[in-house]
Amino acid sequence: MDKYTSDTFQTEATGSWQTIEPGVRRQIMGYDDRLMLVKVAFEAGVRGALHAHPHSQASVVLSGVFEATVDGETRMLRAGEGFYAAPNRMHGVSCLEAGTIMDTFSPAREDFLK
């Protein structure tokens, strides 16, 4: 049995948004111990700090324009494009045009649930 499990269905209208820093908020869309799906909305001009964590992360841009950096390589990404950051690899995004990214993590980010 999983230590953590979300409700089966989530909607943007009924789910809660958490402000994680000025201009950035997230909504957890579903999870169990092994997987987490998180929607992150950015205002234009937000420059996220490069960071690393022990989780695998795959992300896709839903809207807007972002510069994504993974292991020192930077690419511009638009809707439908994404990136993968292996565990413990430095990565981050800067938002050039307001938008939303969908992040997946494995295992789940327990720190997001506290």
C-alpha positions as CSV (number, residue, x, y, z in Angstrom):
1,M,0.0,0.0,0.0
2,D,1.2,3.5,-0.9
3,K,2.2,6.0,1.9
4,Y,0.8,8.8,-0.4
5,T,-2.1,8.6,-2.8
6,S,-4.1,11.5,-4.3
7,D,-7.7,11.6,-5.2
8,T,-8.5,9.8,-8.4
9,F,-9.7,12.9,-10.3
10,Q,-8.5,16.6,-10.1
11,T,-9.8,19.7,-11.8
12,E,-8.2,23.1,-12.1
13,A,-11.3,24.7,-10.7
14,T,-11.5,22.6,-7.5
15,G,-7.8,21.9,-6.9
16,S,-5.7,24.2,-4.8
17,W,-2.9,26.3,-6.1
18,Q,0.2,26.9,-4.0
19,T,2.4,30.0,-4.5
20,I,5.9,28.8,-4.4
21,E,7.7,32.1,-5.1
22,P,6.6,35.4,-6.6
23,G,5.2,34.8,-10.1
24,V,5.1,31.0,-9.7
25,R,2.4,28.7,-8.5
26,R,1.7,25.0,-8.7
27,Q,-1.2,22.6,-8.6
28,I,-0.6,19.0,-7.8
29,M,-2.6,16.9,-10.3
30,G,-2.1,13.4,-9.0
31,Y,0.4,11.2,-7.2
32,D,1.3,8.0,-5.4
33,D,4.6,7.0,-3.9
34,R,6.2,6.3,-7.3
35,L,4.9,9.2,-9.5
36,M,3.7,12.8,-9.3
37,L,2.1,15.1,-11.9
38,V,2.3,18.8,-11.2
39,K,1.1,21.9,-13.2
40,V,3.3,25.0,-12.7
41,A,2.1,28.4,-13.9
42,F,4.7,31.2,-14.5
43,E,4.4,34.9,-15.0
44,A,6.7,36.4,-17.7
45,G,10.2,37.3,-16.5
46,V,10.4,34.8,-13.7
47,R,13.9,33.3,-13.7
48,G,13.9,30.0,-11.8
49,A,17.0,29.0,-9.9
50,L,19.1,26.2,-11.1
51,H,18.6,23.2,-8.8
52,A,18.9,19.5,-8.5
53,H,17.0,16.8,-6.6
54,P,17.1,13.0,-6.4
55,H,13.9,12.6,-8.6
56,S,13.7,11.9,-12.3
57,Q,11.8,14.8,-13.9
58,A,10.2,15.0,-17.3
59,S,8.4,18.3,-18.2
60,V,6.3,19.6,-21.1
61,V,5.4,23.2,-21.9
62,L,1.6,23.6,-22.1
63,S,1.7,27.3,-23.0
64,G,4.1,30.2,-23.1
65,V,7.8,30.3,-23.9
66,F,10.6,29.1,-21.6
67,E,14.3,28.8,-21.6
68,A,15.1,25.4,-20.0
69,T,18.6,24.6,-18.9
70,V,19.7,21.0,-18.1
71,D,23.3,20.2,-17.3
72,G,24.5,23.5,-18.7
73,E,22.7,23.2,-22.0
74,T,20.0,25.8,-22.7
75,R,17.1,25.5,-25.2
76,M,14.1,27.6,-25.9
77,L,10.9,25.6,-25.5
78,R,7.3,26.3,-26.6
79,A,4.0,24.5,-26.2
80,G,4.3,20.8,-26.9
81,E,8.1,20.7,-26.3
82,G,9.8,19.5,-23.1
83,F,12.9,18.3,-21.3
84,Y,14.1,15.5,-19.1
85,A,16.3,16.0,-16.1
86,A,17.9,12.8,-14.7
87,P,18.2,12.5,-10.9
88,N,20.7,15.0,-9.3
89,R,21.3,16.9,-12.5
90,M,21.2,20.7,-12.4
91,H,18.2,22.2,-14.2
92,G,15.8,25.1,-14.2
93,V,13.6,27.3,-16.4
94,S,13.2,31.0,-17.1
95,C,9.8,32.2,-18.3
96,L,10.1,34.4,-21.4
97,E,6.3,34.6,-22.1
98,A,3.8,33.7,-19.4
99,G,2.7,30.1,-19.5
100,T,2.4,26.7,-17.8
101,I,4.6,23.7,-17.6
102,M,3.4,20.1,-16.6
103,D,6.1,18.4,-14.5
104,T,6.3,14.7,-13.7
105,F,8.5,13.3,-11.0
106,S,9.5,9.8,-10.0
107,P,9.3,9.0,-7.2
108,A,6.8,11.5,-5.9
109,R,8.1,14.8,-4.3
110,E,7.2,14.2,-0.7
111,D,8.4,17.8,0.0
112,F,5.5,19.1,-2.1
113,L,3.0,17.3,0.2
114,K,4.1,19.0,3.4
